[in-house]
Amino acid sequence: MNTVIISLIVGMSSFFISILLFSSATKRKGAEQKRLEKIKNKSFKKEKELEKKISLIVSDTTYRLKFMGNFLRQFKITEKIKNALFLADSKMYLDTFLFISISLGILACCLIAIISKPFAPIGLFATAIPFIILKVKINKRLHMFTQQFPDALNMISSSLRAGHPLMSSFEIVVQEMPQPVNIIFKTAVDEISLGVDVKDALNNMVKIIPGSIDLKFFVTAVLIQRDVGGNLAELLDGLSTTIRERFKLLGQLRAQTAQTRFSGIVLSIMPPLVGGGIFLLSPEYMEPLLKTQQGNLALLSAIFLTLLGLYFINKITNIEM
């Protein structure tokens, strides 16, 4: 009987001791986990603060005046304008660009108000002139890149056949090719040399010229070749030939639609030129058009229909491939 009681006491004691040890170990583990989470949160906050500081430093370089940067940063549209300036490879400050745009609108309103006050608000459309110029610069840069890109592909394929690695081929393009192709490949070379993954560096190339389908094909081909394998030089030669043929076809289409585009430009320019000439020669003849309600309505309708016709002619002649 005594042996049974002693065994029960020893068993119960062992059970309670094991529970106490397990609970204390769990508490220690929980405390360690909390400390690790605190350290992780602190490091994460520090990384976030560092990224925020870096973004502020970078964004400050896009503004000439710091207080203007603090004000304009609140609007989402400023990011789109900043991205457009980057795509156009423009060195202009963002606040300077907006100042020029607003100044043109105010100046146009004042000049139109001298002739006819009811039409003064039309001058606000002049604020779009810098944006149109920016769009033209972006398209011109894309066109230059498309022209130069096949030569860069041939240079890379020749370098690969000579036994050079891909990054050395990129460096040859940076040294031998003109802008903007060399800038695109220089970005990838610089990022890879700083430790960025090759896949991320190649994808970042597309962000510099987002409108280029050819560059997307090139990046896709290189990434697939890295994963699957194959003759990259032969693949790039084929891509170069395809781009050249497509570019040749686009040139033929532009030549065939040149007359239509020229007609649209002439039809859009002639009405304001004729109207301005008549106004200079005989201002009294144009007064009903500018100073009566029916004349204002007719003038606005003419402007709207001219712009609408120019838009449709542009859509018809702009063939995408």
N, C-alpha and C positions, 0 to 999 in steps of 0.2 A: 504493500500500500504506500509505504513511504517512498519506494522507488518510483511508483507511478506519479506521485505528487511532485517529486523532484524533477522528473522528466517534463511534466507539464509546465512547471515554473521555468525550467531552462528553455523550453520551446517558446513559451510566451515572451520571455526576456529576449531571446534571439530575434523573434518576430518584430518586437517593438524597436529593438536596436537597429535592425535592418531598415525599418520604416524611417527612423530618425536620420540614419545615414543617407538614405535615398532622397529625403526631403531637403536635407542640407545641401546635397550635391546639386539637386534641381535648383535650389535658391541661388547657389553659387553660379550655376550655369546661366540662370536667368539674369543675374547681376552682370555677368560677363557679356551676355548678349546685349543688355541695355547699354553697357559701356561701349561696346563695338558699334552699336547703332548711333550713339552720340558722336563718336569719332567720325563715323561715316557721314553723318549729317553735317558735321562741322566742315569736313573736307569738301562735301558737295556744295555747301554754302560758299566756301572760299572759291571753288571753281566757278560758281555762278557769278560771284562778285568780280572775279578776274575777267570772265567773259564780258560782263557788263562794262567794266572799265575799258577793255580793249575795243568793244563796239563803240563806246563814247569817243575814244581817241580817234578811231577810224572815221566815225561820222563827223567829228569836228574838222577833219581835213577836207570835207566836202562843202564846208561853209566858210565864207570869208569873215563874217561877223558871228561871234559866239552866241550873242543873245538872239540873233535870227535863227541860228541852228536850234536853240532850245525851244523857240516858238514853232518853227516849221516841223520839228520832229513829232509834234502831236498829231499831224495829219497823215493819213495813210497814202495820199496821192503823192507826197514828196518821195516816198520810196520808189514809186513807179517812175517819177521823173529822174531820180538818181540812177535807176537802172538803165533808163534810156540814154542818159549822158555817158554811162559806162559802155553801153553797146555801141555808141557812136564814137567812142574813144576821144571824147571831148574833155579838155582840161579845165573847162569853165566851172566855177563854183555854182552850187545849186541856187543859193540866194541871189547871186548875180544874174543867173539865167531868168529867174522869176521876176527880178527887178526890170530887166530889159523887156520881158513880155508884157508886164503891167504898164510900163512907160509907153510902149507902142500903142496899147489900147487907149490910154488917156489922150495921147497926142492925136490919134486918129479921130477920136470923139470931138476934140476941140476943133480940128480942121473941118470936119463935116458940119459941125454946129455953125461955123461961119457961113457956109453955103446954105444949109437948111437945118434948122434946129430939130424938126421932127425926126430926121434921119440920124441924129447924133449917136443914138445907141448902137447903130450898125458898126461904128468904129470899134466896138468891143471885140469884133471878130479879128481885129489886128493882133490881139493877144495870142492868136493861134499861129502867127507867122514864125516865131522861133521854134515852135513844136513841129511845124511843117519842115523847116530847115533841118531840124534834128532827125526827123524821119527820113529825109532825103540822104543825110549823111550815113544813117544806119544801112539803108538799102545800097548805097554806093560801096560801103565797106564790105557788105555781104557779096556784092557783085565782084569786087576785086578778089575776095577770098575764093570765090567759086572759080574764077579764071586761073588763079595761081595754084589751087589745090591739086589738080592732076600732075603738075610738074613736081610738087612735093611728094606725091605718092610714088612717082617714078624714081625719084631720088632715094626714097626709103627702100623700095624694092631692090634697086641696084646695090645699095649699101648692105642689105641683108644677103644678097647673093655673093657679095664679096667677103662675107663671114663676120660682119659687124653685128653686135647685139642691137636690139630694138632701140634702147636708149641712146646708143651712139648714133644710130640713124636719125633720131630726133635732133641730136646736137648738130649734125651736119645740116639739117634743114634750117635750124636756127641761124647757123653761120652763113649759109649760102642763099637762102630765099629772102625776098623783100617783105615789107609789111603788107597786109596784116598776118600772113601765114606764119612768119617767124615768131610773132608775139604769142600766137596760140600754142605753138609747140614749146616755146621757151617757158610758158607757164607750167606745162606738164613736166618739163625737165627740172625746173626749180623745185616744184612740189615733191617730186620723187627724191631729189637729192636731200630734201629736208626730212624725209622719212614717211611721207604720205604714201599710202597704198597705191599701187599702179592702177588698180581699177578705179579708185576715187579720183586720181589725177586725170585719167582719161575722161571720166564723166564730167569733171570740171572744165575740160576743154569745150564741151558742148555748151556749157553755160555762158561762155564768152561770145560764141556765135550761135545763139539758139535757133536761128532761122535756117541754118544750113542742114539740109537732109543728108548731103554727101558726108559731112563730118560725123553725123550719127551712124551712117553705114560703116565708116572707117572704124569708129570706136567699137561698134558691135562686132565687126570682123576680127579686130585685134583681141578682144576679150574672149570670143569663141575659140580662136586659135590658141590662146593661153590655156584654156580648159580642155579642149579636145585634141589640139595639135593639127598639123597640116602645113602645106606650103604657103606661108603668108605672102611671100614675094609674088607668087603667081596670082594670088587672090587680089593683091593691091594693083597689079597690072590690069587685071580685068575691071576692077572698080574705076581705075583711071580712064580706061577706054570708054566705059559707060558714061562717065561724067563728060568727057570730051564730045561724044556723040550727042548727048542730051543738050549740051551747051550750043553745039552747032545747029541743032534743030530749033532751039529757042531763038537763035540769031535769024534763022530763016523765017520764023513766025513773026518776029519783030519787023523784018523787012517787008513782009506781005501786009502787015497791019499799019505800016508807017503812014500811009495816005489817010486812013481813017483817024488815026491819032492826031495828025496834023490838021485835019478838017475840024476836029473837036476843039483844038487849041485856037484856031482862027475864028471859029464861030463864037467862042467864049470871049475872045479879046475884042472883036470888032464892035459889039454894042457899046461898051464903056468908052472906047476910043472915039467912035462917031458921036456919042452923046457929049463927051468932053469937048470935042472940037466945035460942035454946034453951040455949046454953052459959052465958049470963049468968043466965038464970032458973033453970036446973037443971044445974049442972056435973056432978053425979053421973051424970046421964042420958047425958052425952057422953063419960064416962071410957072406956067400952069402945072407942069409936071412936078415941080418942087414945092409949090406954095398952096396947092389945092388938095383937098382930101381924095378926090378921084385920081388926081395925078400921082399922089403918094402911093395909092393902092396899086395903080398900074405899074409904077416903078418897082415896087416890092415884088409884084407878080413876075415881072420880067427878070429880076435878079434871081428869084427862086427857080423859075423854069430854066434859066441859063445854067445854073449850078446843077440842077437835076439832069439836064441833057449831058453836061460834062461828066457827071458821075456814071451815067449809063454807057456812054462811049468808052470811058475808062474800064468799066467792068467787062464790056464786050471784047475789047482789044487786049486785056490783061489775061493771057492764057497761062495757067499754072501747070507745071509738069513735075 
